[in-house]
Amino acid sequence: MTADVDSERPGARPDRGAGEVSGNYELFRDDWGIPHLRAADALALARAQGHATALDRAWQLETERHRVLGTSASHLGAEAVDWDRFVRRARIADTARRCFDRLAPETAAWVTAYADGVNEGLAEGAERAPEFAAVGLAPGRWEPWTPLGVWLSTHILFAGFPTKLWREEVARRLGEDRMTLFATDGPGTAGSNGWLLTGARTATGAPLLAGDPHRFIEDPGVYQQIRLACPEFDVVGLAVPGIPGIAHFGHTGHVAWAITNAMADYQDLYRERLRRTPDGGVEALGPGGWYRAHAHTETIEVAGAAPEQVEVIETDRGPVIIGGDPGAGETISLRYPPRVTGELGFDVLPALLRARTVADVDTALDRWVEPVNVVLAADTAGSTLHRVAGHVPVRPHANRLRVVPAEDPAYAWRDGETVPLPRTEADGPAGIAVMANECGLAAPLGVEFAPPHRARRIRELLGADTDWTPDAQAAVHTDTLLASARQLLSLLAWAPALGPAAERLRDRLLRWDRHMDADSTDATLYARLRTDVVHRLAAHPALKGVTGADDPWRSAAYPALFRPWLAAVPRIGYALESLLTVGLLPYEDRLALVAASAETVAAAADETPPAPWGELHRLSPWQALPDRTPDASVGSDAQAIRPGVAGDHDCVLSTSSVPGVTDLFARGPAARYVWDLARREDSRWAVPFGASGVPGSAHHRDQTPLWVRGTLAPVVTDWNLLHRTTPHRTTHRPEETPAMTAATEPVAPALRPAVHEQKVEGFGTVRLVPVDPAADAELLHGWVTEERARFWGMADHTREQVREIYEFVDSLPTHHAYLALRDGVPAALFQTYEPDADPVGECYDVRPGDFGIHLLIAPAEGEGAVKGYTEALLTAFIAYVFSDPAHLRVVVEPDARNEKALARMVRVGFELGPEIKKPEKTARLAFLTRAALGLA
């Protein structure tokens, strides 16, 4: 064994708690790869959040930026043109600029810092993301207003204004009295849940806040688990990638909050009358007569096709989003609060981070705008809050229902007036508050709400106990009772004259417990019956007006983007419970229809026995591009990537398929959380995929098994239990890293993801991989107990003692141990440390940017077998250290008697420093600066 570079005993116990500083912030990660950020102040932290998000979610951020600008088709092709046309017509980017200009100066600086951080990290993040190369795209630049644009484009359809187009068609085709017959929020039923338990119902006597936002699930996920800490605050929560702070679900250690969609109506559609002027301009008819409207033309670039022109027109009501060619069909404009007021509510976001009480959260949310949400909050003092937050304009009720005439002043908004928002404390006699998109607190603000089943079921489950803990919340998150099945099963019970097979089906389904469990074949049979009933209803003469050859789905009058809101069969499927209850069809016709479906389904079941529900009910998330890289966290198993899951749209586990169309689902829990106000470290969370948006990384989909089971990962708050990560440019691409095995099994060094990889001419490829204390204990014990490793100070240690030492090192955020592999074979032990957090820091004046290393060369082939063996390894080690621009000077401290190591340091370029006295040795300091290597 060659002599060591540094004989400081690796088991020496330095102070804990300091992380690697890079760009004025520290980045730590827990075992799930979740980023924990720490910075000197709120501005530095916002910059850090942007930077870290760009490293983990570069492709997602670039996708969102293009969606804001309406330039997605430039690299995704014709399928993205509809969206590009809509966001340009709706003037999303221009609205974002307006809203940014109205921010308080300190908020504008905070948002700008986030955008700056994104720009600093995008190039490195793009190197890790294979999607950029797949479409030949280079990352663009974020403007300070881009985060506001991301928020607008993400939520512009949240209030469901296309539903007004559907109601308009229903009124025209079936009659005005049928306008709300298909009441649902479409194109997929709402499913967000949230609940609060006061201390009277918890094991600790402090409140619990839990829930799960059900949204269209995207890969990467729409929520990012993150921790943001600076001297002013320390917050964990679920951020939206591209948005600074934590808007929807957060825990500051003192107060926690969560939201669901209030189902409020705050966007209006106006039927416009336009005409072309002789000079090619556009005039619109308003309450005061004809006037000049804004109009300009933009070009949409389309990959693989010719560019498309889009005329952007805006009237006094708002941007024209449907039609627009004067005199050529229906023209409809959209009026939405941020476009009218120039306010989006972003001044609330930094205030939430600083909140310490429920009163602070309540005051902050008074300034919230869009989307309109129901909020629950609780603090450590036991105070609670249940309120609606957002901007709902005062205008006639008809505006909420349908498209209204632009020229009639009766339908105008009352300038500056908003509807008063309901609020209450959440500590009623039961000690339970629930929000599940139902017609509850927000009833005065909307038209259509989710059925009451989920809210009732959550209250029922929570009311059964007074000793709730965070872990017990999984029983609520994953409840699969389908209460809405009652009406169809009731009709089945009374269906007349069934044949033998249908009778057996009826008996089986009436004995069924109505739980949509993944292993249930009864659930599958029910889904088959429901699908057949939906199609029979769609074919019934009573609904022919909206399901015939000219149904709205096929209508060219509306942009293709809105067709999911206009499709008749899904509308019937989501509204099935009410359609089987109201008098649309005579009762006898409903019985006969269900009986006919039972006969069909029973015959098919005799021929093909039903598979378990989970084999059919699989996740089908939205992705801008399909997977192109094997996933290290789940392997190549398609079922693991697109898992089968329990639940259904009216279950608490609201995994919403499209009844009558498909059993696959794209809407479900986009995250789950439990905020504990007694001990924040007992809080829990999970997302459908993982913390990383990089295909092939170990944390891309490693939370999927948790999410499928309904279990949650712990929220780690002790910095000493986190892993320090240096945000630096790596020399390898994650998609080139061999796939890892399951995290619970030992992983051979050659199969671990590398923090650095470098080809050294004439030597081979050097890879640095983290030490696994358990898996590497035997190897390391053999190295450190060799006679030539005497300067390492571990000659008398047992294998177990060596393992314990490296387990301790692994627990420190300031000290890290790596195996250096030469062409896949372990060649050296490389350790790094921060002098400020190490005993050596007490022996000399530590400079900002100092970074310490230890090096132990393995026996391998021996230094004599390859000339310059150690120098070649040092070349790679030093390149790794200096890949982080925050590292200005490398520090080593070999034993003063180790002349061979000292001579080697001088040859490499180190400058010898003074001797220092340490308890276990006399050491000689040596320093290597960036300037000495020409890197300054």
KEKEBA-530686 format. One record per residue (C-alpha): x, y, z; residue in one letter. Coordinates in pm, whole numbers, padded with zeros to 5 digits, always signed. Last residue first. Layout:
XYZA/...
***
This chain:
-00863+03168-01081A/-00828+02827-01247L/-00461+02848-01347G/-00368+02554-01128L/-00185+02767-00873A/-00471+03018-00892A/-00720+02756-00775R/-00510+02721-00463T/-00332+02416-00321L/-00243+02427+00048F/-00025+02212+00276A/-00041+02179+00655L/+00213+01960+00833R/+00079+01744+01114A/+00199+01655+01465T/-00019+01370+01581K/-00309+01237+01790E/-00393+01539+02002P/-00310+01784+01721K/-00010+02016+01698K/+00031+02206+01375I/+00328+02234+01144E/+00329+02536+00918P/+00246+02550+00547G/+00373+02368+00242L/+00254+02493-00096E/+00077+02228-00302F/+00159+02198-00672G/+00139+01827-00753V/+00511+01782-00693R/+00483+01956-00354V/+00205+01721-00246M/+00412+01417-00349R/+00704+01536-00139A/+00474+01571+00162L/+00331+01221+00114A/+00680+01068+00097K/+00798+01265+00398E/+00527+01125+00623N/+00686+01239+00953R/+00478+01562+00959A/+00161+01353+00943D/-00037+01479+00651P/-00260+01790+00679E/-00429+01871+00348V/-00620+02188+00251V/-00758+02264-00095V/-00818+02634-00167R/-01090+02828-00348L/-01389+02594-00327H/-01699+02804-00403A/-01638+02748-00776P/-01737+02381-00735D/-01553+02183-01003S/-01249+02260-00786F/-01308+01961-00559V/-01376+01721-00845Y/-01075+01836-01048A/-00863+01794-00734I/-00975+01435-00692F/-00924+01352-01060A/-00568+01484-01070T/-00501+01326-00730L/-00577+00986-00881L/-00321+01042-01157A/-00069+01171-00903E/-00117+00851-00701T/-00041+00621-00996Y/+00235+00836-01149G/+00396+00539-01321K/+00176+00236-01313V/+00310-00087-01162A/+00525+00100-00909G/+00222+00259-00744E/+00079-00076-00663G/-00148-00299-00867E/-00434-00232-00624A/-00292-00187-00272P/-00536+00099-00198A/-00435+00466-00175I/-00565+00664+00124L/-00656+01029+00072L/-00788+01297+00307H/-00930+01631+00186I/-01009+01975+00327G/-01188+02267+00163F/-01101+02635+00219D/-01340+02872+00041G/-01347+03139+00313P/-01013+03121+00492R/-00946+02915+00804V/-00682+03063+01032D/-00495+02758+01165Y/-00523+02495+01438C/-00888+02526+01541E/-01002+02444+01188G/-00818+02112+01216V/-01081+02007+01468P/-01342+01999+01187D/-01651+02209+01114A/-01464+02518+00994D/-01224+02289+00806P/-01506+02152+00589E/-01439+01789+00507Y/-01363+01558+00219T/-01261+01193+00213Q/-01110+00984-00066F/-01043+00611-00023L/-00848+00465-00312A/-00835+00217-00600A/-01165+00026-00601P/-01197-00137-00948V/-01448+00004-01201G/-01191+00140-01446D/-01012+00301-01150R/-01271+00346-00877L/-01229+00608-00604A/-01440+00525-00302L/-01590+00827-00136Y/-01624+00959+00219A/-01803+01278+00319H/-01775+01530+00603H/-01987+01844+00655T/-02340+01697+00654P/-02232+01429+00899L/-02421+01099+00918S/-02194+00932+00661D/-01891+01006+00883V/-02067+00829+01171F/-02150+00528+00954E/-01789+00539+00843Y/-01664+00509+01200I/-01917+00235+01283E/-01803+00026+00984R/-01440+00060+01088V/-01528-00048+01442Q/-01714-00351+01308E/-01415-00457+01095R/-01193-00437+01403T/-00953-00149+01457H/-00587-00190+01559D/-00433-00031+01247A/-00678+00262+01246M/-00445+00564+01266G/-00425+00655+00895W/-00049+00706+00939F/-00018+00329+00985R/-00155+00270+00635A/+00169+00103+00521R/+00117-00160+00792E/-00223-00255+00650E/-00516-00207+00892T/-00675+00079+00692V/-00697-00117+00366W/-00839-00448+00485G/-01091-00268+00704H/-01199-00060+00405L/-01281-00366+00195L/-01464-00546+00475E/-01665-00236+00571A/-01765-00153+00213D/-02122-00289+00209A/-02208-00166+00558A/-02044+00176+00536P/-02157+00245+00176D/-01892+00490+00057V/-02015+00739-00201P/-01885+00699-00557V/-01594+00876-00726L/-01513+00748-01076R/-01168+00745-01236V/-01138+00629-01596T/-00799+00502-01706G/-00431+00581-01650F/-00266+00689-01977G/-00490+00995-02004E/-00712+01040-01702V/-01081+00994-01790K/-01303+01164-01534Q/-01619+01078-01341E/-01760+01265-01045H/-02048+01222-00800V/-02090+00868-00933A/-02407+00660-00918P/-02339+00320-00761R/-02303+00010-00978L/-01922-00010-00967A/-01930+00020-00587P/-02155-00287-00548A/-02490-00195-00397V/-02599-00347-00068P/-02979-00387-00057E/-03234-00145+00094T/-03188+00109-00184A/-03309-00137-00445A/-03055-00195-00720T/-02897+00093-00904M/-02894+00132-01281A/-02559+00199-01442P/-02487+00573-01491T/-02509+00693-01851E/-02853+00849-01797E/-02705+01042-01508P/-02464+01224-01741R/-02100+01236-01641H/-01856+01518-01582T/-02049+01670-01296T/-02107+02044-01260R/-02145+02134-00895H/-02411+02171-00629P/-02219+02003-00344T/-02453+01780-00149T/-02449+01738+00228R/-02653+01441+00339H/-02911+01501+00607L/-02937+01353+00958L/-02730+01632+01112N/-02966+01891+00967W/-03245+01752+01186D/-03575+01834+01011T/-03647+01514+00821V/-04008+01483+00704V/-04068+01110+00717P/-04181+00925+00404A/-04546+00832+00365L/-04742+00511+00311T/-05037+00496+00074G/-04925+00170-00085R/-04909+00317-00436V/-04743+00636-00311W/-04480+00448-00115L/-04398+00230-00418P/-04379+00546-00635T/-04140+00723-00397Q/-03829+00597-00582D/-03945+00737-00913R/-03677+00987-01015H/-03474+00957-00695H/-03206+00714-00817A/-03163+00910-01139S/-03246+00745-01470G/-03489+01009-01588P/-03415+01344-01421V/-03717+01504-01252G/-03579+01429-00909S/-03777+01434-00585A/-03975+01123-00671G/-04275+00973-00847F/-04626+00995-00703P/-04536+01228-00414V/-04495+01155-00042A/-04519+01332+00294W/-04501+01288+00673R/-04475+01505+00984S/-04314+01361+01297D/-04020+01603+01261E/-04269+01888+01296R/-04340+01781+01650R/-04668+01892+01810A/-04809+02072+01506L/-04789+01758+01291D/-04837+01824+00919W/-04946+01515+00724V/-04891+01522+00349Y/-04986+01346+00026R/-04893+01456-00323A/-05036+01466-00677A/-05312+01239-00547P/-05518+01146-00854G/-05595+01244-01210R/-05455+01062-01512A/-05653+00742-01470F/-05684+00429-01679L/-06023+00258-01661D/-06122+00420-01989T/-06416+00582-02170V/-06747+00502-02000G/-06628+00631-01666P/-06316+00846-01713V/-06063+00743-01446S/-06022+00949-01132S/-05795+00822-00860T/-05981+00981-00570S/-05858+00786-00271L/-06136+00952-00070V/-06352+00764-00320C/-06572+00955-00565D/-06331+00932-00862H/-06205+00579-00804D/-05972+00396-00569G/-05699+00131-00591A/-05381+00161-00795V/-05207-00014-01082G/-04864+00127-01143P/-04735+00288-01462R/-04359+00286-01395I/-04380-00020-01171A/-04610-00196-01416Q/-04372-00112-01701A/-04089-00295-01525D/-03768-00138-01654S/-03607-00085-01317G/-03790+00100-01041V/-03536+00342-00894S/-03276+00324-01169A/-03524+00418-01441D/-03430+00314-01792P/-03402+00627-02011T/-03622+00754-02295R/-03950+00799-02114D/-04213+00973-02324P/-04193+01349-02388L/-04408+01633-02253A/-04541+01383-02004Q/-04896+01352-01872W/-04957+01066-01631P/-05134+00737-01710S/-05180+00563-01376L/-05343+00224-01393R/-05692+00098-01310H/-05696-00218-01518L/-05464-00446-01318E/-05566-00269-00999G/-05929-00367-01045W/-05849-00738-01031P/-05923-00917-01360A/-06280-01010-01446P/-06360-01359-01576P/-06391-01366-01956T/-06684-01566-02101E/-06898-01572-01789D/-06800-01210-01727A/-06907-01111-02081A/-07250-01265-02030A/-07287-01092-01694A/-07187-00757-01841V/-07446-00774-02118T/-07729-00897-01894E/-07648-00636-01629A/-07649-00362-01893S/-07998-00461-02006A/-08117-00459-01644A/-07968-00113-01591V/-08158+00023-01892L/-08482-00147-01788A/-08462-00001-01439L/-08391+00348-01578R/-08679+00319-01821D/-08914+00216-01538E/-08806+00521-01338Y/-08887+00756-01624P/-08576+00915-01775L/-08449+01268-01703L/-08640+01255-01375G/-08342+01282-01145V/-08170+00986-00979T/-07996+00793-01256L/-07869+01119-01405L/-07755+01227-01057S/-07537+00921-01003E/-07415+00918-01363L/-07282+01275-01359A/-06918+01173-01409Y/-07007+00914-01671G/-07256+01137-01854I/-06997+01414-01884R/-06740+01157-01994P/-06979+01046-02273V/-07070+01400-02383A/-06726+01544-02453A/-06737+01923-02418L/-06497+01978-02128W/-06241+01746-02290P/-06295+01939-02615R/-06160+02268-02481F/-05811+02239-02632L/-05966+02143-02967A/-06080+02502-03008P/-06460+02550-03027Y/-06683+02597-03330A/-06541+02285-03495A/-06796+02075-03310S/-06709+01709-03270R/-06708+01713-02893W/-07011+01947-02897P/-07237+01672-03034D/-07325+01698-03404D/-07350+01325-03477A/-07561+01270-03168G/-07452+01281-02804T/-07571+01625-02693V/-07915+01631-02857G/-07944+01253-02840K/-07973+01269-02463L/-08341+01179-02426A/-08315+00945-02726P/-08089+00711-02526H/-07753+00630-02685A/-07552+00817-02422A/-07758+00646-02152L/-07671+00307-02297R/-07304+00406-02309H/-07304+00514-01944V/-07489+00197-01838V/-07224-00017-02010D/-06942+00167-01837T/-07111+00139-01497R/-07155-00236-01538L/-06790-00279-01631R/-06682-00065-01334A/-06899-00276-01104Y/-06741-00592-01240L/-06395-00447-01182T/-06481-00356-00824A/-06605-00712-00771D/-06266-00834-00897T/-06102-00664-00599S/-05724-00667-00567D/-05682-00293-00621A/-05965-00206-00385D/-06262-00006-00509M/-06465-00062-00192H/-06839-00100-00249R/-06869-00379+00014D/-06991-00625-00251W/-07290-00838-00146R/-07517-00645-00384L/-07253-00688-00655L/-07247-01067-00622R/-07622-01110-00607D/-07666-00889-00912R/-07401-01076-01109L/-07562-01408-01022R/-07900-01272-01133E/-07740-01149-01456A/-07615-01500-01527A/-07955-01655-01451P/-08155-01406-01663G/-08298-01090-01510L/-08671-01025-01513A/-08688-00687-01337P/-08415-00454-01205A/-08493-00372-00841W/-08150-00451-00696A/-07981-00312-01008L/-08157+00020-00948L/-08015+00027-00597S/-07673-00073-00727L/-07674+00227-00962L/-07779+00461-00682Q/-07532+00327-00422R/-07222+00343-00640A/-07170+00706-00534S/-07046+00587-00195A/-06734+00434-00346L/-06539+00329-00033L/-06168+00326-00121T/-05995+00478+00183D/-05628+00541+00108T/-05573+00886+00256H/-05792+00803+00556V/-05608+00488+00663A/-05281+00665+00586A/-05367+00920+00856Q/-05263+00664+01120A/-04896+00749+01066D/-04952+01110+01172P/-05127+01011+01498T/-05495+01020+01593W/-05617+00948+01946D/-05978+01063+01940T/-06110+00800+01700D/-06419+00716+01491A/-06489+01077+01400G/-06196+01082+01159L/-06345+00803+00946L/-06693+00952+00938E/-06562+01301+00868R/-06355+01166+00579I/-06654+00974+00444R/-06879+01280+00452R/-06625+01497+00271A/-06564+01227+00009R/-06933+01167-00058H/-07049+01529-00081P/-07050+01538-00462P/-06798+01784-00606A/-06920+02136-00665F/-07091+02321-00947E/-07211+02680-00936V/-06963+02868-00722G/-06903+03145-00470L/-07191+03120-00222P/-07110+02752-00150A/-06744+02815-00056A/-06777+02691+00303L/-06955+02377+00194G/-07066+02260-00147C/-06791+02000-00174E/-06439+02051-00304N/-06308+01822-00026A/-06240+02041+00277M/-06283+01893+00624V/-06270+02035+00976A/-06275+01812+01284I/-06275+01895+01657G/-06630+01762+01681A/-06755+02065+01875P/-06609+02308+01620G/-06244+02400+01611D/-06186+02504+01251A/-06232+02877+01303E/-06441+03043+01037T/-06407+03218+00704R/-06632+03306+00412P/-06502+03544+00143L/-06685+03869+00071P/-06749+03896-00306V/-06521+04147-00472T/-06578+04504-00583E/-06314+04710-00764G/-06532+04784-01063D/-06867+04608-01062R/-06816+04356-01340W/-07029+04406-01650A/-07322+04180-01735Y/-07595+04446-01719A/-07391+04667-01952P/-07505+04457-02252D/-07252+04483-02537E/-07052+04177-02432A/-07342+03932-02432P/-07312+03648-02177V/-07162+03297-02206V/-07298+03070-01934R/-07358+02996-01568L/-07136+03223-01362R/-07218+03528-01570N/-07587+03461-01509A/-07533+03533-01138H/-07466+03899-01216P/-07130+04049-01119R/-06913+04096-00808V/-06564+03960-00871P/-06422+03660-00683V/-06058+03713-00581H/-05893+03456-00357G/-05890+03295-00013A/-06167+03090+00150V/-06144+03014+00520R/-06093+02753+00793H/-05848+02857+01064L/-05711+02699+01380T/-05540+02804+01704S/-05379+02527+01907G/-05072+02719+02024A/-04859+02517+01783T/-05048+02654+01486D/-05330+02542+01260A/-05440+02622+00906A/-05709+02512+00660L/-05764+02699+00336V/-06035+02681+00069V/-05892+02816-00253N/-05960+03070-00527V/-05686+03039-00788P/-05587+03317-00808E/-05599+03631-00593V/-05445+03621-00242W/-05416+03951-00050R/-05629+03847+00249D/-05412+03535+00252L/-05134+03714+00442A/-05366+03818+00724T/-05498+03465+00771D/-05151+03311+00765V/-05028+03559+01028D/-05338+03498+01242A/-05272+03124+01228V/-04937+03195+01384T/-04567+03201+01297R/-04579+03320+00936A/-04246+03417+00774R/-04281+03173+00484L/-04642+03279+00436L/-04537+03644+00404A/-04291+03550+00128P/-04581+03402-00073L/-04854+03660-00011V/-04693+03928-00230D/-04753+03677-00512F/-05126+03749-00511G/-05190+03771-00884L/-05271+04139-00929E/-05278+04327-01259G/-05643+04406-01188T/-05822+04304-01509V/-05580+04044-01646R/-05526+03906-01296P/-05906+03879-01244P/-06017+03684-01553Y/-06229+03800-01847R/-06226+03569-02146L/-06355+03668-02488S/-06582+03474-02723I/-06634+03510-03098T/-06893+03300-03279E/-06870+03268-03655G/-06690+03456-03931A/-06796+03823-03920G/-06473+03941-03762P/-06220+03655-03735D/-06185+03628-03360G/-06310+03279-03296G/-06251+03162-02941I/-05992+03309-02701I/-06056+03683-02742V/-05864+03862-02467P/-06063+04068-02216G/-06381+04261-02154R/-06258+04587-02309D/-06162+04388-02616T/-05840+04201-02691E/-05738+04044-03020I/-05434+03823-03089V/-05427+03702-03449E/-05249+03369-03482V/-05024+03271-03770Q/-04894+02918-03808E/-04543+02810-03905P/-04507+02517-04149A/-04445+02171-04009A/-04174+01949-03861G/-04136+02155-03545A/-04399+02429-03542V/-04318+02799-03502E/-04618+03003-03392I/-04624+03349-03548T/-04799+03646-03388E/-05049+03898-03523T/-05177+04213-03352H/-05512+04349-03239A/-05631+04582-02963H/-05989+04691-03004A/-06110+05018-03161R/-06461+05114-03051Y/-06821+05044-03147W/-07102+05140-02911G/-07110+05243-02543G/-07209+04902-02404P/-06941+04742-02623G/-06916+04645-02988L/-06563+04562-03099A/-06349+04712-03376E/-06055+04542-03544V/-05777+04681-03763G/-05716+04610-04131G/-05702+04974-04242D/-06062+04962-04366P/-06183+04839-04024T/-06279+04476-03954R/-06579+04402-03735R/-06629+04235-03400L/-06930+04128-03193R/-06830+03954-02871E/-06994+03681-02667R/-06844+03718-02321Y/-06697+03440-02104L/-06638+03505-01735D/-06378+03386-01483Q/-06439+03391-01106Y/-06647+03080-01037D/-06551+02915-00709A/-06476+02543-00688M/-06286+02616-00363A/-05986+02413-00482N/-05815+02264-00179T/-05560+02419+00053I/-05307+02352+00329A/-05145+02544+00616W/-04901+02489+00899A/-04791+02714+01186V/-04495+02717+01424H/-04243+02482+01262G/-04297+02668+00936T/-04515+02395+00783H/-04632+02429+00422G/-04889+02322+00164F/-05018+02562-00100H/-04780+02848-00177A/-04433+02737-00077I/-04164+02983-00183G/-04055+03063-00535P/-04255+02924-00830I/-04097+02733-01122G/-04153+02393-00965P/-04463+02423-00742V/-04357+02386-00381A/-04469+02124-00130L/-04355+02205+00220G/-04088+02253+00481V/-04019+02598+00625V/-03735+02746+00832D/-03767+03122+00878F/-03587+03453+00928E/-03234+03318+00984P/-03259+03112+00662C/-03425+02781+00577A/-03623+02646+00283L/-03713+02277+00278R/-03849+02105-00032I/-04092+01848-00167Q/-04178+01947-00524Q/-04537+01935-00649Y/-04645+01911-01013V/-04464+01580-01053G/-04217+01503-01329P/-04421+01334-01474D/-04763+01496-01455E/-05068+01394-01257I/-05386+01585-01330F/-05474+01703-00986R/-05579+01555-00654H/-05425+01753-00367P/-05385+01521-00069D/-05468+01576+00295G/-05343+01635+00645A/-05336+01886+00931L/-05284+01759+01286L/-05347+01976+01591P/-05173+01934+01929A/-05297+01716+02216G/-05028+01459+02138T/-05250+01158+02062A/-05486+01366+01854T/-05861+01433+01865R/-05889+01706+02131A/-05580+01868+01981G/-05778+01978+01679T/-05793+01761+01370L/-05775+01927+01031L/-05869+01782+00697W/-05784+01821+00332G/-05897+01642+00020N/-05858+01723-00347S/-06074+01512-00579G/-06237+01724-00841A/-06405+01528-01118T/-06227+01513-01450G/-06308+01726-01755P/-06509+01835-01572G/-06638+02027-01264D/-06958+01832-01236T/-07323+01920-01285A/-07456+01729-01583F/-07811+01861-01554L/-07692+02217-01501T/-07839+02359-01822M/-08138+02122-01833R/-08402+02389-01763D/-08269+02597-02053E/-08348+02324-02302G/-08184+02009-02437L/-07989+02140-02740R/-07945+02511-02669R/-07927+02480-02290A/-07691+02182-02318V/-07469+02372-02563E/-07446+02675-02335E/-07380+02447-02040R/-07087+02295-02229W/-06945+02635-02318L/-06982+02738-01955K/-06780+02428-01859T/-06494+02586-02057P/-06458+02830-01761F/-06328+02548-01543G/-06195+02753-01253A/-05864+02568-01276F/-05816+02640-01649L/-05584+02940-01599I/-05408+02762-01311H/-05082+02627-01457T/-05058+02899-01721S/-05100+03169-01457L/-04849+03020-01212W/-04592+02968-01486V/-04643+03326-01602G/-04583+03452-01249L/-04260+03251-01240P/-04157+03409-01576T/-04181+03769-01449W/-03810+03797-01360P/-03719+03660-01703E/-03603+03302-01741W/-03352+03233-02017R/-03366+02944-02259G/-03242+02588-02228P/-03105+02434-02549A/-03333+02202-02744L/-03240+01927-02990G/-03555+01727-02917V/-03389+01420-02767A/-03086+01621-02654A/-03303+01831-02425F/-03498+01527-02308E/-03185+01356-02176P/-03175+01573-01861A/-02840+01584-01679R/-02679+01835-01913E/-02997+02043-01889A/-02953+02073-01513G/-02602+02209-01560E/-02723+02468-01810A/-03030+02549-01603L/-02857+02620-01272G/-02761+02985-01300E/-03077+03073-01493N/-03294+02913-01224V/-03107+03105-00955G/-03165+03432-01138D/-03537+03349-01162A/-03548+03293-00784Y/-03364+03620-00720A/-03613+03800-00944T/-03901+03663-00735V/-03738+03800-00418W/-03656+04136-00578A/-04017+04168-00698A/-04139+04079-00348T/-03923+04354-00193E/-04044+04606-00449P/-04414+04523-00387A/-04549+04357-00701L/-04737+04565-00957R/-04478+04528-01235D/-04485+04151-01186F/-04860+04146-01243C/-04826+04336-01571R/-04547+04108-01692R/-04752+03799-01603A/-05048+03942-01793T/-04828+03988-02101D/-04711+03628-02077A/-05065+03491-02037I/-05213+03692-02323R/-05524+03469-02355A/-05467+03464-02732R/-05103+03369-02685R/-05192+03111-02422V/-05460+02959-02650F/-05253+02940-02969R/-04964+02772-02790D/-05201+02521-02633W/-05357+02427-02967D/-05014+02414-03135V/-04872+02150-02897A/-04971+01847-03106E/-04811+02008-03409A/-04452+01966-03291G/-04283+01930-02954L/-03985+02156-03032H/-04133+02477-03175S/-04478+02354-03071A/-04406+02454-02712S/-04364+02824-02801T/-04675+02970-02637G/-04467+03186-02405L/-04602+03041-02080V/-04595+02686-02216R/-04236+02741-02328H/-04136+02839-01976R/-04322+02541-01832E/-04138+02293-02056T/-03806+02456-01968E/-03885+02420-01598L/-03983+02054-01642Q/-03669+01982-01841W/-03448+02146-01577A/-03618+01979-01278R/-03347+01864-01036D/-03064+02106-01117L/-03304+02385-01209A/-03489+02335-00881T/-03162+02369-00689A/-03083+02700-00863H/-03431+02846-00819G/-03441+02750-00453Q/-03091+02889-00402A/-03191+03223-00552R/-03488+03233-00318A/-03254+03147-00029L/-03013+03423-00117A/-03304+03666-00114L/-03441+03532+00216A/-03110+03559+00401D/-02789+03369+00483A/-02889+03046+00310A/-03004+02693+00388R/-03168+02456+00143L/-03306+02106+00204H/-03354+01920-00124P/-03542+01586-00122I/-03313+01306-00246G/-03520+01041-00068W/-03248+00972+00190D/-03237+01341+00281D/-03062+01606+00079R/-02851+01905+00177F/-02772+02217-00023L/-02601+02512+00142E/-02624+02862+00006Y/-02402+03154-00083N/-02327+03027-00436G/-02209+02698-00294S/-02157+02641+00076V/-02125+02276+00177E/-02311+02217+00500G/-02245+02300+00866A/-02426+02116+01145G/-02187+01887+01325R/-01870+01956+01519D/-01588+01717+01441P/-01555+01362+01578R/-01227+01198+01483A/-01312+00870+01309G/-01126+00965+00993P/-00790+00971+01178R/-00583+01246+01025E/-00315+01058+00831S/-00322+01259+00511D/-00172+01173+00174V/-00136+00812+00268D/+00166+00599+00188A/+00129+00342-00082T/+00000+00000+00000M/
***
